[in-house]
Every structure is written in C-alpha cells, then in structure tokens.
Amino acid sequence: MHKHHNALGLATTLNPVDPVTLVRPHAAARAARFFVEKFPGRSMYAVKANPSPELLQILWDNGITHYDVASLAEVRLVARTLPEATLCFMHPVKAEEAVREAYFTHGVRTFSLDSLEELEKIVRATNAATDLTLCVRLRVSSEHSKLSLASKFGAAPHEAKELLFAARQAADALGICFHVGSQAMTPEAYSNAMERVRAAIVEAAVTVDVIDVGGGFPSSYPGMEPPPLERFFETIHRAFESLPVSYSSELWCEPGRALCAEYSSLIVRVEKRRGSELYINDGAYGALFDAAHIGWRFPVRLLREPDSRARDMEFSFYGPTCDDMDHMAGPFMLPADMQAGDYIEIGMLGAYGSAMRTAFNGFGSDQIVIVDDEPMVSLYDDAFQEVASNVVTL
Ligand SMILES: Cc1ncc(COP(=O)(O)O)c(C=O)c1O
C-alpha cells in the first residue's frame, strides 16, 4: 500500500484520475484503545462494518480480541487473518452448513438466535455440543437511532420466555443480546433496551451469563453530532449493574461503525458542474451508498492549493454511473467557486462505505493510500475528550 502525508498533498501532487480511498491506521487504533480501556466490559468488532484485513489487524494489535461475524465468509476471513481471535456468529438466521463449518472447522462456540427453529438448527449442526454460548436476541426499539434494526430480527416479548428457557437447556452459557439500531443518538436507547432485558430475565427466571448490548454506538456526521461515548458507557454500566444477573454475568458490546468510521475517507474529482450539482467520480454504487440511499450527509472539504476564498454554498452530487439514482442530495457545503477538476475529500467513510463498493458500470477503483493526518471529524481527539472529561466517569 502506498503512503502519503496527507489528503491535500496527495490530491495536489498526484492528481488522481480515479477515486482514492485514504486509510488512517492511527484513527482505528485510537478508537480500539478507547473501547478497550473505557467500555465497562468486552468490546467485539462487528466485521460487517469494514472487513479489510489491514483494519482487522490494527484492531487486534490494539486489544480487540473478539469479532462479531455474520456470514461464513466473515468467519473464514477472520479465522485466516487473526487465527487467535475469538469469533462470535451473531447473525440470528444462519445456514445449517455455516453453523457446522463455523463450529467444527473454525472453533466458533458463540451463536445468536431469535427463534426455536434456529436453536434446533444450531443443536443439530453442532451434534448437540455441550460447550455452546447461545445468545438470544431480543427485539428492541430503534427509536433513538438513525438506522432502524427493529423489524427484521429479535424475539418479541411474548416469545422471549419460551426461547430463553429452551436455550438455557441447550447452552453451556446463556446470553441475551439486542441491537438498538445503528447510529444511536442518545444513551437512553440502551437504558430502554436494558429494561426489556430485565423484563425478559424476570419472566423467564433463568440465570444469564452474558449481556450483549450490541452495536449502534454513534460516530459524528454533519447534523448528527452525538454526546460523548463515555455517556453511553456510563448509562450502559448503570443499567447493567441494576440487572438481577449482573453479579454473575459478563457485559459485551459489538460496535462496528464507532470502531472504523474514522478509519477511512475518499478523494473524488469533480468532472462537471451544473449549477449547484457536482458530477463526481464515485457515488451510490461506490463508497457513497448511504449518502445516496438514506440521504446521509458526510463531511466534505475542497482539496485545492491555494485554498478557495469563496463562501460555502450547498451542493448535491451525482455519481459516475448512468443511473439517475446515483445521486447524493446532501446538502454538502463547499466553496461557491467549485469547478471541474477540483478534488474533494469525503470523510467518515470507514464504516459501511468501502465495504459496500461495487464496480457497477465500470466505475470505482481499488486505490488505497495510507495517510497520517487527522480524520476530518473525530470522537476520539483531544478537543472531544475535553468535553468528555466533564462527564462523570465510572
Ligand atoms: C448483530 C449486529 N451487531 C453489531 C452491528 C454493528 O452495528 P453498528 O455498526 O451500528 O455499531 C450490527 C450491524 O448491523 C449487527 O447487525
């Protein structure tokens, strides 16, 4: 992989024709250390957010030892990249063959489930193994999150008792897990979900060994600036301590976005301007899926030397494919004198950005360059930490 000092220098000296993904290993390392040191339990990494082997290695080197995998391809990838890592297969609906290979070939012992059918599948596929950690996923609200995960998975309140009871019989260790939705904007998302956990434990009257609060930890995007992560940790810690099983159970979390959003950004070139619309060389089928399909706004900045002195105005983007849907409404704030040939850095694409790229219509590029400047926004930098230090610590 090539290295360069910073995004501006790269754009202005190399004038790249295709989009370039910038990666910042120090940003991912800092996020990993933050979770390892401050989350009051075990932090796993949800591999789906960004399965880059280099990133997996950085997270491992900085203390992340457990990985939430959701497909057999992810199981194989992490087993190959980090042979010492512990894998937890946290997709509640799996192919029986996938469970079998995960258990017998890759040593996976932790599986999630949200139905009796899935429990039977896991028991069959592992030949009724006696060393399983089975995590029952409860359905919880996504009302405080920007991306809902409330419809598809999770046992409803009236199903939880029977499922917990059955899983307890089959499991060596029993867990309860949930996901509050991605980019949760307030810690209450977790305290509310923990109330669902409490109700389920009390109703089923089972002993529980693991409480897994899932992912959902936010990053910072324009118009979506969350409170410091410490507040989330503090709320979760308090809610966990008040559960009847806290004395005998472990607390886990499975962040994806928060561990890798700051890891990468993208340099794109403007190929045409039409009023306030910029035609750029990456888009909905590239790393900007979320910008196009869910209207997510990402931080942007012009990479030009000397810098523009024009005032910022609102722009939208068109991607390079021949499809009207390849459109990112933004608005993205950039200088009013933007023109064809300008380079733009689009930040915070480390989570669910590079991971979703396709080569549709012949566009997209695999160019990746390591840079050592700071990400455009950070939840983990000094300025943010000063705000966070006013928060009561655990
Ligand atoms: C089971 C599970 N865990 C963790 C995550 C990671 O979520 P996030 O990136 O919001 O932290 C997801 C995302 O879909 C998930 O489905």
The ligand as an ORCA input file, in Angstrom:
! r2SCAN-3c Opt
* xyz 0 1
  C     -25.705     -8.131     15.173
  C     -25.011     -6.843     14.879
  N     -24.043     -6.428     15.725
  C     -23.368     -5.280     15.505
  C     -23.638     -4.484     14.414
  C     -22.846     -3.233     14.226
  O     -23.654     -2.112     14.375
  P     -23.058     -0.644     14.378
  O     -22.223     -0.514     13.159
  O     -24.249      0.232     14.388
  O     -22.236     -0.493     15.628
  C     -24.668     -4.853     13.520
  C     -24.994     -4.008     12.365
  O     -25.863     -4.267     11.581
  C     -25.372     -6.070     13.761
  O     -26.352     -6.483     12.932
*
